[in-house]
């Protein structure tokens, strides 16, 4: 430990940022002097448990303390915070791994996968908006970004190069390999792709990306947003996950085994929706209807198909793309519950429905019904009800986190249902 501290000091590091992730997928933590690195590993950095969303911990007694134990494999200096090194932490309570820590939830799911002699690689593709607020109204930071089909736009993309270049440099200096950045399908929307990794590493990288992007966007006078659907007339932001299943030796699994895994993901898609699309705003992205711009689609139908971007699962040689998650999803919980659903498909030897090569957004409803293609929940309330009815997905979360998650999302839906919007005032105030 002394050698590691000395190496960090030689890099100009004087402060340690110990970070964990709460129920909502928000980074939390505290700053410690670098000399406290051994204590950050054991017993960990201490926090008041009931002050953290989703813990359900009491206000008194030994279980009121939440200990964030640093995982030294994640330790790295932060280029966008000179003098600060970042380390990801696992939650512990009363000396034991805390079952409601999202990172521990994913660890449990990976252990269950390993018990079947399997491992996984995941590539996460976050989409996001760069926004600003003028006179109380949110809008894209680039006021000239107005093409009808803005995907891959090489007029507005260079105007955001200072931010995008700074982001890529910072992420690569922190050890993340960026594969590409592009302008996405909405005004002010961008995407970054990272090299794939094991699920725990990929989730850690996504959280680090969000922290870097928030800081660097502020420096450019912009707001980095992973709100799923900021604008009613524009596509929303997804968090697509490319998934490959492997044997313990790293060799690809048999296609039949991958099909069973996909079958499980499809079978539990209603409950997964609550975790992977966890906000009221998420369901404005997942609505039934034609694509707004005709080039990028959020899934609304429970189907799979070869290179079919209109389906929930897009199958590709040796892997699949899970298109359900949106940018607001907690990556640890989304991946953990997806793994649990897939493992259930393997254990129960499920067979997926026939592959669909049709454009599901133009397919008439009668034809979808004839083909037995189901619909994802169309509101947070529906998704939470599906989660309440799904023992497999709840078990993956664990009883404490499942109860906390369901309670939080029911409260969110109730607050939304009681809210009177400007749309309602405009439509109803003088209508009757």
Helices and strands as residue ranges (DSSP letters): H 2-10, E 15-21, E 27-33, G 34-36, H 37-41, E 45-48, G 49-51, G 62-64, E 65-70, G 72-74, E 76-77, E 84-93, E 96-97, H 102-115, E 118-134, E 137-140, H 156-159, H 161-173, E 178-183, E 189-194, H 199-219, E 223-225, E 239-247, H 255-267, H 269-276, G 280-284, E 301-302, E 304-306, E 313-316, E 319-322, H 331-347, H 365-371, E 374-375, H 380-388, H 391-397, H 399-418, H 422-428
